[in-house]
Amino acid sequence: MSKPDFAALRKRVEKAEKVADGYRAELYEAAVTEAMKSTVYGHVSAVARESGINVQHLRDLINKADPGWLAIASEERQAAKSKRKETA
């Protein structure tokens, strides 16, 4: 049995990691953009589920991209909920 070329294998792994990091960044950016399109209850969770990203991690990414957006979205949901109760 021949000895493995660890240096060549390590280079292949490092190259693959760089490619994967680029794809991961693209996925995260797309998920954040999609999640922030709506403040409807459950939308962020649905985007997280569809993209395969942990919901808390997606919330952290959203907060990093636009601090305060999650709080504003929550306020909008509460306002809409109050309005529905008033008309019922």
Backbone as a chain_set.jsonl record, in Angstrom:
{"seq": "MSKPDFAALRKRVEKAEKVADGYRAELYEAAVTEAMKSTVYGHVSAVARESGINVQHLRDLINKADPGWLAIASEERQAAKSKRKETA", "coords": {"N": [[0.849, -1.185, 0.0], [0.546, 2.199, -0.85], [1.89, 5.252, 0.449], [-0.253, 7.889, 1.486], [-0.6, 11.07, -0.139], [-0.473, 13.56, 1.755], [-0.174, 16.359, 1.664], [-1.175, 17.095, -0.867], [-3.803, 16.191, -0.606], [-4.651, 17.838, 1.505], [-4.547, 20.358, 0.259], [-6.568, 20.013, -1.656], [-8.767, 19.784, 0.029], [-8.755, 22.312, 1.269], [-9.274, 23.936, -0.946], [-11.834, 23.042, -1.635], [-13.196, 23.817, 0.662], [-13.102, 26.611, 0.432], [-14.708, 26.997, -1.826], [-17.11, 25.954, -0.847], [-17.572, 27.763, 1.243], [-18.119, 30.069, -0.21], [-20.506, 29.32, -1.511], [-22.092, 28.946, 0.755], [-22.214, 31.532, 1.811], [-23.629, 32.752, -0.232], [-26.064, 31.365, -0.054], [-26.866, 32.153, 2.546], [-27.169, 34.923, 2.181], [-29.232, 35.008, 0.278], [-31.275, 33.775, 1.744], [-31.642, 35.563, 3.887], [-32.491, 37.846, 2.493], [-34.886, 36.868, 1.357], [-36.322, 36.185, 3.685], [-36.741, 38.669, 4.804], [-38.652, 39.797, 3.243], [-41.234, 39.668, 4.095], [-43.364, 40.264, 6.899], [-45.074, 38.54, 7.998], [-46.424, 36.238, 10.338], [-44.458, 33.416, 11.035], [-43.079, 33.408, 8.65], [-40.245, 33.828, 8.583], [-39.397, 31.498, 9.857], [-40.317, 29.602, 8.021], [-38.735, 30.19, 5.777], [-36.242, 29.607, 6.844], [-36.519, 26.857, 7.287], [-36.939, 25.946, 4.647], [-34.523, 26.657, 3.454], [-32.733, 25.227, 4.896], [-31.396, 26.234, 7.057], [-30.682, 26.817, 10.442], [-33.2, 28.215, 12.44], [-32.674, 30.116, 14.458], [-30.102, 30.876, 13.798], [-30.584, 32.075, 11.319], [-32.152, 34.214, 12.172], [-30.192, 35.592, 13.614], [-28.488, 36.282, 11.504], [-30.196, 37.984, 10.077], [-30.528, 40.0, 11.958], [-27.931, 40.949, 12.038], [-27.674, 41.939, 9.447], [-29.68, 43.891, 9.345], [-30.152, 45.554, 11.952], [-32.702, 45.563, 14.352], [-34.798, 45.023, 12.619], [-36.213, 42.639, 13.108], [-37.591, 43.272, 15.466], [-39.224, 45.345, 14.565], [-40.75, 43.928, 12.704], [-42.089, 42.216, 14.435], [-43.621, 44.07, 15.881], [-45.276, 44.988, 13.807], [-46.709, 42.642, 13.27], [-48.068, 42.329, 15.696], [-49.635, 44.642, 15.689], [-51.268, 44.142, 13.471], [-52.574, 41.918, 14.415], [-53.997, 42.983, 16.601], [-55.665, 44.721, 15.219], [-57.204, 42.906, 13.761], [-58.579, 41.689, 15.871], [-60.101, 43.821, 16.8], [-61.893, 44.267, 14.703], [-63.306, 41.986, 14.728]], "CA": [[0.0, 0.0, 0.0], [1.362, 3.407, -0.952], [1.655, 6.295, 1.449], [-1.08, 8.968, 0.913], [0.018, 12.384, -0.294], [-1.269, 14.422, 2.634], [-0.111, 17.756, 1.22], [-2.11, 17.238, -1.988], [-5.155, 16.038, -0.06], [-4.953, 19.045, 2.288], [-4.818, 21.426, -0.709], [-7.901, 19.76, -2.229], [-9.751, 20.097, 1.068], [-8.788, 23.768, 1.426], [-9.954, 24.486, -2.12], [-13.257, 22.702, -1.508], [-13.749, 24.652, 1.729], [-13.297, 27.96, -0.111], [-15.885, 26.944, -2.697], [-18.271, 25.767, 0.031], [-17.806, 29.026, 1.953], [-18.771, 30.969, -1.159], [-21.896, 28.871, -1.673], [-22.785, 29.179, 2.027], [-22.476, 32.976, 1.881], [-24.701, 33.013, -1.199], [-27.283, 30.818, 0.549], [-27.251, 33.013, 3.659], [-27.633, 36.208, 1.647], [-30.539, 34.782, -0.347], [-32.243, 33.473, 2.804], [-31.927, 36.808, 4.605], [-33.286, 38.682, 1.593], [-36.223, 36.284, 1.259], [-36.981, 36.262, 4.994], [-37.102, 40.05, 5.099], [-39.691, 40.255, 2.312], [-42.549, 39.639, 4.723], [-43.388, 40.249, 8.363], [-46.147, 37.614, 8.376], [-46.031, 35.25, 11.342], [-43.979, 32.134, 10.526], [-42.35, 33.539, 7.384], [-38.814, 33.607, 8.815], [-39.234, 30.065, 10.14], [-40.519, 28.868, 6.768], [-37.535, 30.396, 4.955], [-35.174, 28.837, 7.489], [-36.781, 25.442, 7.016], [-36.747, 25.696, 3.221], [-33.114, 26.823, 3.099], [-31.916, 24.307, 5.688], [-30.643, 27.013, 8.032], [-31.299, 26.873, 11.761], [-33.992, 29.451, 12.517], [-31.998, 31.11, 15.296], [-28.973, 31.386, 13.015], [-31.15, 32.996, 10.334], [-32.523, 35.426, 12.91], [-28.928, 36.29, 13.896], [-28.039, 36.867, 10.237], [-31.094, 39.11, 9.795], [-30.191, 41.056, 12.912], [-26.644, 41.505, 11.614], [-27.905, 42.69, 8.205], [-30.553, 45.048, 9.601], [-30.507, 45.546, 13.372], [-34.009, 46.13, 14.656], [-35.839, 44.591, 11.694], [-37.049, 41.617, 13.755], [-38.476, 43.965, 16.408], [-40.227, 46.053, 13.755], [-41.641, 42.897, 12.159], [-42.93, 41.769, 15.552], [-44.59, 45.144, 16.135], [-46.26, 44.967, 12.72], [-47.589, 41.477, 13.476], [-48.938, 42.619, 16.843], [-50.603, 45.65, 15.245], [-52.229, 43.471, 12.593], [-53.365, 41.031, 15.275], [-54.911, 43.849, 17.339], [-56.656, 45.229, 14.271], [-58.139, 41.794, 13.477], [-59.432, 41.493, 17.047], [-61.033, 44.953, 16.876], [-62.923, 44.128, 13.681], [-64.062, 40.733, 14.954]], "C": [[0.889, 1.24, 0.0], [0.941, 4.425, 0.106], [0.831, 7.415, 0.81], [-0.301, 10.279, 0.858], [-0.83, 13.393, 0.485], [-1.276, 15.873, 2.191], [-1.103, 18.001, 0.09], [-3.55, 17.121, -1.508], [-5.571, 17.29, 0.71], [-5.279, 20.211, 1.35], [-6.196, 21.265, -1.332], [-8.992, 20.132, -1.231], [-9.872, 21.609, 1.232], [-9.503, 24.433, 0.255], [-11.461, 24.24, -2.041], [-13.922, 23.556, -0.428], [-14.006, 26.071, 1.239], [-14.537, 28.018, -0.995], [-17.153, 26.83, -1.848], [-18.592, 27.046, 0.789], [-18.507, 30.036, 1.05], [-20.228, 30.611, -1.363], [-22.704, 29.155, -0.412], [-23.139, 30.661, 2.161], [-23.616, 33.353, 0.945], [-26.046, 32.537, -0.66], [-27.776, 31.729, 1.668], [-27.812, 34.341, 3.166], [-29.031, 36.073, 1.036], [-31.612, 34.535, 0.714], [-32.616, 34.733, 3.578], [-32.82, 37.709, 3.763], [-34.724, 38.178, 1.52], [-36.984, 36.422, 2.577], [-37.47, 37.669, 5.287], [-38.141, 40.617, 4.14], [-41.064, 40.336, 2.96], [-42.407, 39.625, 6.24], [-44.489, 39.31, 8.883], [-45.599, 36.578, 9.357], [-45.619, 33.936, 10.67], [-43.152, 32.217, 9.257], [-40.854, 33.259, 7.556], [-38.552, 32.128, 9.077], [-39.379, 29.236, 8.874], [-39.308, 29.001, 5.855], [-36.374, 29.6, 5.533], [-35.319, 27.353, 7.167], [-36.473, 25.11, 5.557], [-35.271, 25.765, 2.827], [-32.195, 25.891, 3.876], [-31.033, 25.013, 6.705], [-31.404, 26.982, 9.35], [-31.985, 28.223, 11.925], [-33.304, 30.512, 13.366], [-30.802, 31.708, 14.557], [-29.465, 32.379, 11.964], [-31.559, 34.3, 11.001], [-31.28, 36.259, 13.239], [-28.401, 36.978, 12.635], [-28.88, 38.085, 9.862], [-30.74, 40.285, 10.695], [-28.867, 41.72, 12.548], [-26.825, 42.386, 10.372], [-28.702, 43.967, 8.453], [-30.991, 45.019, 11.064], [-31.865, 46.217, 13.599], [-35.126, 45.648, 13.754], [-36.758, 43.57, 12.352], [-38.027, 42.256, 14.738], [-39.586, 44.704, 15.664], [-41.238, 45.056, 13.184], [-42.598, 42.394, 13.236], [-43.999, 42.811, 15.872], [-45.668, 45.172, 15.061], [-47.223, 43.799, 12.87], [-48.564, 41.728, 14.614], [-50.012, 43.643, 16.472], [-51.674, 45.016, 14.38], [-53.138, 42.555, 13.414], [-54.401, 41.836, 16.066], [-56.024, 44.36, 16.445], [-57.691, 44.148, 13.936], [-59.094, 41.587, 14.637], [-60.481, 42.594, 17.161], [-62.186, 44.803, 15.884], [-63.767, 42.878, 13.881], [-65.185, 40.916, 15.917]], "O": [[1.86, 1.322, 0.753], [-0.196, 4.443, 0.577], [1.16, 7.861, -0.29], [0.547, 10.551, 1.708], [-1.766, 13.991, -0.046], [-2.293, 16.552, 2.33], [-1.8, 19.016, 0.092], [-4.42, 17.869, -1.955], [-6.706, 17.75, 0.587], [-6.202, 20.977, 1.626], [-6.916, 22.245, -1.519], [-10.01, 20.719, -1.597], [-10.983, 22.131, 1.325], [-10.255, 25.388, 0.448], [-12.26, 25.125, -2.345], [-15.071, 23.97, -0.579], [-15.021, 26.672, 1.592], [-15.32, 28.966, -0.923], [-18.142, 27.519, -2.098], [-19.764, 27.381, 0.963], [-19.385, 30.773, 1.498], [-21.091, 31.488, -1.386], [-23.865, 29.557, -0.493], [-24.246, 31.0, 2.58], [-24.466, 34.175, 1.288], [-27.053, 33.231, -0.796], [-28.964, 32.045, 1.735], [-28.82, 34.823, 3.682], [-29.899, 36.918, 1.252], [-32.732, 35.031, 0.593], [-33.788, 34.942, 3.89], [-33.795, 38.269, 4.265], [-35.668, 38.963, 1.609], [-38.172, 36.745, 2.572], [-38.496, 37.849, 5.942], [-38.473, 41.8, 4.219], [-41.961, 40.997, 2.437], [-41.464, 39.056, 6.79], [-44.789, 39.302, 10.077], [-44.469, 36.108, 9.224], [-46.351, 33.409, 9.832], [-42.582, 31.216, 8.823], [-40.265, 32.532, 6.757], [-37.581, 31.571, 8.565], [-38.642, 28.27, 8.676], [-38.898, 28.025, 5.226], [-35.608, 28.987, 4.79], [-34.346, 26.685, 6.816], [-35.819, 24.108, 5.27], [-34.823, 25.013, 1.961], [-31.012, 25.774, 3.556], [-30.036, 24.454, 7.162], [-32.629, 27.106, 9.37], [-31.412, 29.258, 11.586], [-33.349, 31.694, 13.026], [-30.524, 32.901, 14.677], [-28.832, 33.411, 11.744], [-31.334, 35.377, 10.449], [-31.313, 37.487, 13.153], [-27.927, 38.113, 12.689], [-28.352, 39.092, 9.39], [-30.664, 41.427, 10.241], [-28.707, 42.927, 12.733], [-26.208, 43.445, 10.259], [-28.431, 45.002, 7.844], [-32.071, 44.52, 11.382], [-32.124, 47.307, 13.09], [-36.297, 45.84, 14.08], [-37.974, 43.634, 12.167], [-39.176, 41.823, 14.833], [-40.744, 44.689, 16.083], [-42.441, 45.317, 13.184], [-43.78, 42.174, 12.971], [-45.156, 42.463, 16.106], [-46.846, 45.359, 15.368], [-48.421, 43.944, 12.624], [-49.742, 41.385, 14.518], [-51.163, 43.522, 16.892], [-52.858, 45.317, 14.533], [-54.331, 42.439, 13.133], [-55.552, 41.416, 16.186], [-57.183, 44.427, 16.855], [-58.886, 44.425, 13.839], [-60.282, 41.337, 14.429], [-61.614, 42.338, 17.569], [-63.321, 45.168, 16.188], [-64.825, 42.733, 13.269], [-65.909, 39.964, 16.209]]}, "num_chains": 1, "name": "protein.A"}
